[in-house]
Amino acid sequence: NDKWNKVLLVIDWNQKRVVAQVDTRGKGYVPAVQTVPFRDSNCVGFGFLYIYNTDVQGTSWFHSLRIKQEGNAETIATDGLDARAHLAARLQQREYQRAVDGDMEVGMKMGAIKCTKEHGMNLAEEQRANNSAGPMG
């Protein structure tokens, strides 16, 4: 049941993160979907790197490890990262809108901002209009 994978770890010194990509079928690396930020954002180099698996269902065995440093490394395929960031932003906006809608609902129940069907004014506007009209007669 052993399965061998090729793993590419790209160290992004500009963004101070490690981008991991996996080739499970020998047909190329899938787009990255997750990154690991540097613990120290001021890091300009390192003397060692811990590589481990956090999956409690699996065990990692390393057949070989090849390290190379390229001055003109190719650009990382960040489509998955960009999609994940976009999704996170949309979820954050949705959560914010849900909170605003909840606040509006509370305000409507209190009658402070609920619009009436007849003239479209909220309660405060209606009271101001009624009080400024003066006595009728």
N, C-alpha and C positions, 0 to 999 in steps of 0.2 A: 504494500500500500504506500510505499515511499514515492514521493514525487519531487523531482528536481526542478528548480526554478533558477533563472538568472535574475539577479537583482542589481539594479543600477542605482547608486547613491550619488547624486550630484550636489556638490557643496556650492551653494549660491552665496558668494561673499558679499555681493551688493545688498541682498535682502536679509542676510545673516540667517540662513535657513538651510536645511538639508531636504532635498526633494528625492523621494524614493519612487522607483518604477519597477514593475515586475514583468518578466516574460515567462509565462507558465507553459506555453506551447511551442516555443522556439520560432515564433513568427513575428517577433518584435515586441517592444515594450508598450504597454497600454499607457494612455495619458495619465499623468499624475493627478491624484485626487486629494492628497494630504501632504503636508509638510511638517517638519519638526524645526521649531525655531532654536537658534543658538541660545544657550543658557546665559551667555554674556554677550550683549549686543556690541560691545567694544572689541570683541575678539578679532585679531588679525592673523591668527595662525593657531595650530594646536600640535601637541606632541603625541596624543593618542586619541583613539575613537572607540567607544563601546558600541558593538553591534549585537543586538539581541532581539528575540521574538517576544512580543507581549501577548500572543495568543495562548490562552491557557489550554486549548485543545490540541496544540501542536508543539513539536519539538524542532528546534533548528539544529541542523548539522551543516557545517561548512566544509565543502570539498576543497575549495581553493579561494584565495583572496588575491585580487590583482589591483594594485593602486597605481594610478597614473595622474599626473598633473598636466593639464593642458593650458597654455596661455590663451589660446583662441578656441576654447571649447564651444561646441555647437549650442544653439539656443535650446532651452528646455521646452518641451511641449507642455504648455500650461493651460490647455483648453479645459481640462478637468478642474484645475484650481480656480480658473476664472468662473466656471459654472458654479462651483461650490460657493465662491464669494458672492456671486449674484443671488444665489438661493438664500444665503445667510442674510443678505441685505433685505430681500423681499420678506423673509420671515420676521425680521426685526420691524419692518414697516407695518406688517400685518398685526404684530403684537401691539405696536404703538396705536394703530387705528382702533384695535379692539379696546384698549384702555380709554381712548377718547370717546368711543361710542358708549362705553360703560358710564363714563362721567356725564355724557349728554343724557343718557337714560335716567340717571339719578336726578339730574336737573329738571327733566321733563316731569318726573313724578312729583317733584316739589312744586311744580307750576311756575318756576322762575323763568324758564326759557321756552315753555311749550307754546307753540303757535296755535292760535284759534283758527277755526275753519272759515269764519266769516270775513275777517279783515286781514289776516296774515300777521298780526302783531303778537309779540309775546306778552306775557302778563305785565311786565314792567312798562313796556311801551303803551299798553292799553290803559294802565292806571295813570300814566303821565298824560295821555291824551284826554282822559276823562276829567282829570283835575285841572288841566289847563283850559278846558272849554268854558270854565266859569259857570255860574248859575244860569239855568235856562229860564226863560220867562219873559 
